[in-house]
């Protein structure tokens, strides 16, 4: 049985530490339309450069970057390649259905390959490196020879328990993209509200709490992530900073020691396709528990 792992570009594997980039994971790319050009996420649009441009973008309300799903032709090209290379199965980690319709499109295309390629499409219910980690873990388990049914259970265990949360330091892009409207937008800016956002268990990025001032919002996020970790040993989880720009990330790193928060994994920039909706002033955490032998899979 020859198996391949695939991930959508929003998983940030190509922006994560170099050790993850040559694992043989194929990428299905989302599109980002910005400054009159069509970019392929993770391929010809650098995240650091992109967020720097957003910080100084003239008239951002009229020049917002936009995203779109991969086309059916692009998805078929990926699966056709796997068939040609003799693969029997594919495990595909996809950006949350709460953010994009990509999962549904890939599932639809996958039906056309019945009898040629068995395709397991996973709604990661997250994005950025949380999503990418699911593909990385799948590749690790495939290489270890674990049966696919068992791999899918292991991945689901992680998805049900991992966390992504961040602080939007400014509301501008949330307002411009229509995610914060009317009175909420007006009073939010007037009162300097900074929402703590997170992925809920249905895969939607929603406000956890709204806090006045950046410092208080960052402090509250530190308290929440510390509660999520609890007394779990650092060897039994991965914790990293997720960010769209350096300004708020630097503030987060200054205050987190006061709350006993210590990351044990390198920082990973947020995917461009998601960050363009939040803007260049987000900083937060990605957290993934590692299943211990005493923790049941089901």
GIFENFEN-V551612 format. One record per run of one state. SS is the DSSP state (helix for helix, strand for strand, loop for the rest). FROM is the first residue (numbers start at 1). TO is the last residue. If there is no record, write none. Layout:
<<SS:FROM:TO> <SS:FROM:TO>>
//
This chain:
<<loop:1:2> <strand:3:8> <helix:9:11> <loop:12:17> <helix:18:20> <loop:21:25> <strand:26:28> <loop:29:30> <strand:31:34> <loop:35:36> <strand:37:40> <loop:41:46> <helix:47:55> <loop:56:65> <strand:66:68> <loop:69:71> <helix:72:84> <loop:85:88> <strand:89:94> <loop:95:101> <helix:102:113> <loop:114:117> <strand:118:123> <loop:124:127> <helix:128:143> <loop:144:147> <helix:148:159> <loop:160:162> <strand:163:168> <loop:169:171> <helix:172:176> <loop:177:181> <helix:182:190> <loop:191:192> <strand:193:199> <loop:200:204> <strand:205:212> <loop:213:213> <helix:214:229> <loop:230:233> <helix:234:236> <strand:237:243> <loop:244:245> <helix:246:259> <loop:260:267> <strand:268:269> <loop:270:271> <helix:272:278> <loop:279:281> <strand:282:289> <loop:290:298>>
//
